[in-house]
Amino acid sequence: MTGNLKKVMEESIQIAYTFARKTASDLGNNYLDSNNIHIHVPEGATPKDGPSAGITMTTALLSLAFDIPVPANLAMTGEISLTGKVLAIGGLKEKIVAAKREGVT
């Protein structure tokens, strides 16, 4: 992991990677076990200090492992636990407004 990350975001990525690797392996896919994966958050990205990207990172990793693209008009937010539970989020109204502004329907 490199880039514009704070401690909470680093932990979020680690949990997402661990969960995605286990899930893929359980489904007979060893892509995440047999390849080096590097996650970079560019310096120009919005600084993140909250754990709201876990489900997005998990989805991206599983998309990579199974070679199934995520629809471009899909928005998501939320943290994921080690057991795969998506945890409650804050700022829902602001996130919905931002998604609408970006054309997510």
C-alpha positions in Angstrom: 0.0 0.0 0.0 1.3 3.4 -0.9 -0.1 6.9 -1.3 -2.2 9.3 0.6 -3.2 7.0 3.5 -3.9 7.4 7.1 -3.8 4.5 9.7 -7.5 3.8 9.5 -7.5 3.6 5.7 -4.4 1.3 5.8 -6.3 -1.1 8.2 -9.4 -0.9 6.0 -7.4 -2.0 3.0 -5.7 -4.8 4.9 -9.1 -6.1 6.1 -10.5 -5.9 2.6 -7.6 -7.8 1.1 -7.7 -10.5 3.8 -11.5 -11.0 3.3 -11.3 -10.9 -0.5 -8.4 -13.4 -0.5 -10.3 -15.8 1.8 -13.5 -15.5 -0.1 -11.9 -16.1 -3.5 -9.9 -19.0 -2.1 -13.1 -20.6 -0.7 -14.6 -20.3 -4.2 -11.7 -22.1 -5.8 -9.9 -19.0 -7.0 -6.3 -18.5 -6.0 -5.5 -15.3 -8.0 -5.0 -13.2 -4.9 -2.8 -15.8 -3.3 -0.6 -16.3 -6.3 -0.2 -12.7 -7.4 1.4 -9.6 -5.8 -1.3 -7.0 -5.4 -0.3 -3.3 -4.8 -2.9 -0.8 -3.8 -2.0 2.9 -4.3 -4.1 5.9 -3.3 -2.8 8.8 -5.4 -1.7 12.0 -3.6 -4.4 13.9 -5.5 -7.2 11.8 -4.0 -9.4 13.1 -1.3 -7.6 12.4 2.0 -9.4 9.6 3.9 -9.2 9.2 7.6 -12.5 7.2 8.0 -13.1 3.6 7.3 -15.6 4.0 4.5 -13.8 2.3 1.6 -13.6 -1.3 2.8 -16.5 -2.6 0.8 -15.3 -0.8 -2.3 -11.8 -2.2 -1.9 -13.2 -5.7 -1.3 -15.3 -5.4 -4.4 -12.4 -4.2 -6.5 -10.2 -7.0 -5.4 -12.9 -9.7 -6.0 -13.6 -8.1 -9.4 -9.9 -8.4 -10.2 -9.6 -12.0 -9.0 -12.7 -13.3 -10.9 -12.2 -11.0 -13.9 -15.8 -9.6 -13.6 -16.0 -5.9 -14.0 -18.0 -3.8 -11.6 -20.6 -1.6 -13.3 -19.4 1.9 -13.9 -22.5 3.5 -12.5 -22.4 1.6 -9.2 -21.5 3.5 -6.0 -20.8 2.0 -2.6 -19.6 3.0 0.8 -19.0 1.2 4.0 -16.5 -0.7 6.1 -16.3 -4.5 6.0 -15.5 -6.7 9.0 -13.1 -9.6 9.0 -16.2 -11.9 8.8 -17.6 -10.0 5.8 -20.3 -8.0 7.5 -20.8 -4.5 6.0 -20.9 -2.0 8.9 -23.1 1.1 9.3 -21.9 4.3 7.7 -22.2 8.0 8.6 -23.0 10.9 6.3 -25.5 9.1 4.2 -27.3 12.2 3.0 -24.0 13.8 1.8 -23.0 10.6 0.1 -26.3 10.3 -1.8 -26.1 13.9 -2.9 -22.5 13.3 -4.2 -23.5 10.1 -6.0 -26.4 11.9 -7.7 -24.2 14.8 -8.7 -21.8 12.3 -10.4 -24.7 10.6 -12.3 -25.1 7.5 -10.2 -28.8 6.4 -10.5 
